[in-house]
Amino acid sequence: MTSQQIVAVGLLTEEDVAVLGKGFKRLFPVPNDAAFDDLLAKLDSVNPVAQSAARKSQP
């Protein structure tokens, strides 16, 4: 069995999953409860960083 490195973890809406299509096979649904409310609120408050700016900050 080949080992694969995880390169991303995402929180997706049902619409996001629909856009990805049937080729997106590794989906692990999370129940809709309050367990992640604090985390989601903090993520919502983060300002986006332009990709070019993020690359400049890398060594």
Secondary structure as UniProt FT lines:
FT   HELIX           14..20
FT   TURN            22..23
FT   HELIX           34..36
FT   HELIX           37..44
FT   HELIX           51..56
//
